[in-house]
Amino acid sequence: MFKNLVTLVTGGAAGLGRATAERFVKKGSQVVICDLPTSNGAEVAKNLGENAFYVPADVTSEEQIQNLVDEISKKHGKLNVLVNCAGLCNAYVTYNFKTGKPRTLEDFQRVLMTNVLGTLNVTRLAAGLIARNEPDENDLRGVVINTCGTEAFNAVSGQVASAAAAGAIHSFTVPLAHDLGERGIRVVSIAPGMFRTELIDQLPTETEEAITSECILAPNRLGHPDEFAHVVQSIVTNPYINATTIEISAGLSLSMNP
Ligand SMILES: NC(=O)c1ccc[n+]([C@@H]2O[C@H](COP(=O)([O-])OP(=O)(O)OC[C@H]3O[C@@H](n4cnc5c(N)ncnc54)[C@H](O)[C@@H]3O)[C@@H](O)[C@H]2O)c1
């Protein structure tokens, strides 16, 4: 099945996106990696071999993403799977009562712009190409998989921006599935808990240790990015998964606020 697929992974140069690109290339899919021009996307694609192709683009740019979709159309003639992993996850409090300073508006804008509007931008521009596929035996033409985060359901101090972004992506999963379902395109979101990626590596070691020992049920560790990629694979191969958010977190619960 994977040998006939063209998969676009945004944020594919690092973390959850890179793990997805790696797994899908191994399975035989053609994979297009989209990431910022400043990323090491070219190197990641080169290491993955001839079935991986890197297009530098910012998910928040209409022009760059339209060019990306045009390039995929020219190179592969089709797109079957879109995996939106490009995103940020900065932790900060809304108001610092010690310094008397509010967090800047730009800090909130950056997270919401990249995670929420970036996901919608790529999806809206790629949907037309996916819709051109011949329907399969289930009358389906493709699937869009978005990344939100368990912050959508359970978040603590410092997570206002990422919770707002994750909550938005979770909330538009069903209406987006209705919009695109008209042409047999499924929409599914994944809510990861805490995975060992470059993004999580920014956390102080003591915070990470407190989270793994007190907040993650079992197994008592951060997730491996390939375990996220495994969920992406399950969604692609199971046509009956649609219009839902799937959590993968080993029972993460941040209610204790370590
Ligand atoms: N890692 C986790 O534990 C975790 C948990 C919950 C949610 N998430 C969410 O999953 C997504 C991916 O996280 P990750 O851990 O893989 O992060 P990461 O930092 O390891 O990788 C994200 C990738 O996205 C790219 N990117 C950022 N802005 C971009 C833009 N404007 N255009 C194109 N590419 C862009 C980065 O260059 C990077 O390569 C994020 O939205 C994050 O909030 C991650």
The ligand as an ORCA input file, in Angstrom:
! r2SCAN-3c Opt
* xyz 0 1
  N       7.121     16.820     21.301
  C       6.073     16.783     22.094
  O       6.116     16.202     23.174
  C       4.793     17.477     21.710
  C       3.694     17.390     22.582
  C       2.502     18.005     22.264
  C       2.390     18.693     21.074
  N       3.447     18.762     20.225
  C       3.283     19.514     18.995
  O       3.731     18.749     17.888
  C       4.301     19.626     16.910
  C       5.690     19.108     16.548
  O       6.483     19.099     17.706
  P       7.965     18.521     17.746
  O       8.192     18.071     19.129
  O       8.176     17.558     16.628
  O       8.799     19.856     17.496
  P      10.261     20.048     16.870
  O      10.696     21.420     17.261
  O      11.138     18.908     17.197
  O       9.956     20.038     15.299
  C       9.088     20.977     14.725
  C       9.547     21.261     13.307
  O       8.636     22.246     12.763
  C       9.396     23.172     12.031
  N       8.694     24.449     11.922
  C       8.461     25.359     12.907
  N       7.830     26.427     12.397
  C       7.652     26.186     11.075
  C       7.075     26.921     10.018
  N       6.547     28.139     10.226
  N       7.063     26.379      8.776
  C       7.614     25.147      8.553
  N       8.166     24.401      9.517
  C       8.196     24.910     10.760
  C      10.702     23.320     12.822
  O      11.736     23.875     12.005
  C      10.964     21.894     13.237
  O      11.747     21.201     12.283
  C       4.294     21.036     17.522
  O       3.179     21.741     17.044
  C       4.129     20.787     19.008
  O       3.473     21.830     19.669
  C       4.648     18.174     20.508
*
